[in-house]
Amino acid sequence: MTGTGHASMRIDTAAGSILCDPWVNPAYFASWFPFPDNSQLDWETLGQVDYLYVSHLHRDHFDAEHLRRFVSKKATVLLPEYPTSQLEDELRDLGFTSFLKTKSNEVHELDGGLKVMIQALISPTDGPIGDSSLWVEHDGIRVLNQNDARPTDLSTFAELGHVHAHMLQFSGAIWYPMVYELPESAKRAFGKQKRDRQFDRTWRYIDDLKASHVFPIAGPPCFLDDELWQFNDIFGDEGNIFPDQAVFQREYAKVGGTNGIVLLPGSVTELTADSAQTSHPTDVDEFFANKQVHLEEMRVRKAPVIAAEKASWRHPEIDVLGELKKRIEPLLEESIYLAKGVGGPVRFDLVSYDGESVESIVVDFPGKQVRAYADEKVRYRFRTQRELIEHLIFIDEGDWVNSLFLSCRFSAARIGQYNEFVYAFFKCLSEERLQYAEGWYDEHEKTVEAEDTVFGDWTVQRRCPHLKADLSRFGIVEGDVLTCQLHGWKFDLPSGRCLTSVGHKIRAAKKTS
Ligand code: FES
């Protein structure tokens, strides 16, 4: 297995090679770059593979420019079973013609005895509607590239036999809490909670699978634009949600972990049933000890790339309010669950090129309208540069999470709890996506949660009201509050109320005798 940066790796076996999620070019309005820098790898050679696996469409996993240029179009794509055809369509557009359309959770046997299984997660909150993990077996050696997917548990993989290498995410990949307009101390406290929760979830997965070796992958990215530089974890801030692989190793050791292996771009692990021999292009500890120097060098190297990206955003000819009306109002009209879930107006403050004037636009979910802000109370407010929205309109972007929000180039304020429907809606700015999400919620609203689990005196529904995690494994109860460790949502057991987001009531009863 060769580390190729971020969530990317190349797996070579006697029966063929698989390249996973190659990402080199900056993503999300030039906010995210792979760290350590992987642009110097011999991609011409790495791209000559038998199979390509793109786990999902997030831009730090699906790098269209790189795939077009460097990956052999003779490669067979191992395609996750997603409800929409967008991933396949995009790959076909890039010139790939050979596809193995896998069935989720089914083992597929390829030439030479290579076996693969892809588990596709398909809720509207999984990745950009879809995230997946790849399991590979050859000659009795098993690898799970869990990627940044969050399955409710790993039993489907564990049942296929002992796994020798488990690759999984451990760091943050979100805008929370950094972009929120909160006092610094509150932001730090929320960030620390989030950082702890990320590690707890990682330990839980590692413990579930009990693989021989664990590889921390899929982040963190680095931020090279001056406006975002503070998000890099180089300031000793315990509220930073982007700890790196060296921090992973330290934290893992604290919970008794001794089998972690960090792959730098270009590191190679030879995996056998009872060993993992790894060679690195440079000393790993020394590399991370000098992280700041490496980042500073990258910042200089990549400055022209950022400048070129920035120069492409402006489209002053676009009437932003008019275009948003045209695109979003028909979707509001069709939306039942998402619109009800958002439940109020959402305001966008667009800052002009000169940074002086601001245009306020409201997406009014109950009123099914996009209009100028009318001095009303709003549930969510976002503030961003007008040119970013112009660019989204120009490229007809159907997923603002996979573009604007992940860029972290905005600030946000909200009244009350986190509302997943706000982001689910802005992820679904196309007919196909919206219909899918509406259908998914429709089905889930109707699902009766019949199975129970017990915590001391409390009998609680077994599946988490958020995304169905098994609470007998992921739940912990402290006092009267249950926390589901998969995404850290909290529930007040006496009332059943979700303390993290609107809706999502839990069924719970206390023994009376
Ligand atoms: S499944 Fe997401 S918090 Fe429980």
Residues whose N, C-alpha, C, O or C-beta is under 5 A from the ligand:
A	BS01	FES	C464 H466 L467 K468 A469 C484 L486 H487 G488 W489
